[in-house]
């Protein structure tokens, strides 16, 4: 069974003025109903998650993320996935420019005329990094709740791995292309950079990387290096920002392909003949015939006369867009032992001897994540939703109250609180059998607001 994801991009919660509020609300409702129908028609018949390639908000403020969270919950419920099964990256509208300090503005001015060496020097300084990342404060809180933390050291981020067949998995790698955004950047004179600490993504036998990023490659000063690494280390790159859906598959070399998928805008400010409301349903599957990755697209676009979403045969590969990609990392597992009922020793990849009846989705950080110590077991029912509600729906004081009242934190503690520590304490509570108490207290605290 393939892994099926609903892909949205450039939703821009908070952009609406005047009558656009009602039109955009209607489009978002229609998208949820349409996605349910499209997912039911896929080969799998069910969905496994949601992908968001940036510009969730219009100006990166918390009220916009609260609205986005309510809509994502409805979308998840509509397609039948847990509400925490979302992979996201930030866009240029997901930073709050009002939080740019004087030092951040000076750093941005400096880097506009500089190159990769100067960018690395800035990222190597914790104070300079903090000045740039401060603008992502509200996005960071939102994405952390979905287990998609921003890497505040400027490297790539990756947690979700999906096993499609024995020894064959895809891993979502998340890039932040918006760190140097200032509001007036243009691709004709690139000013953005990904940076070597971010684009040097690792290889792993049996694992093909799927890059999620907001800006397409031609927006970067270091485009050539980024392109070389993506061509050699990734199988699919999914981007947003330009509101113009298109797909290109290129042969990197014999036996190795790369798909470049650019998303349209799910909610552009105004729909017209050039830009309209769009989203995709994407299937990822193992193509046994070539030991590769099969990517099947279900592109959807808004019909303004019928006021609904429908198939989009004009973009993203025509009427039946399905692509089989040659995958060198899959083929490296071709000779791996696959005894029935036995595990395959492929490092950190979880796979089984028999082809699974459905994709196996695991949260496996490829690098040390913000929380230290013992990782959280994936098989605790309800953990993901509890973590999401704890970080997204509660403010810091409410989270602290729960940790103290449930005994995870002594009320006399003077340890400096941060997201990583909160996550470790929450995980410890749930690992020790406290999930029901955590869920009950979250409901109680939210109820007391009323």
Secondary structure, DSSP 4 states (H G I P E B T S, - for coil): --EEEEEE----BT---TTHHHHHHHHHHHHHHHHHHHHHHSSS-S--EEEEES--BSS--HHHHHHHHHHHHHHHHHHT--TT-EEEE--GGGS-GGG--HHHHHHHHHHHT--HHHHHHHHT-HHHHHHHHGGGHHHHHHHHHTT----TTS--B--EEEEEETTEEEEEEE----TT--S--BTTB--B---HHHH-PPPBTTEEEEEE-SS-GGGBTTHHHHHHHHHHHEEEEEE-SS---EEEEEEEETTEEEEEEE---TT-SS--SS---EEEEEEEEEETTTTEEEEEEEEEEEETTTTEEEE-TTSTTSTT-EEEE--HHHHTTTTS---TT-----TT----SSPPSS-EEEE--SS--SS-SSPPPTTSTTHHHHHHHHHHSS-HHHHHHHHHHTTSS-TT--PPP-HHHHHHHHHHHHHTT-HHHHHHHHHHHHHHT-
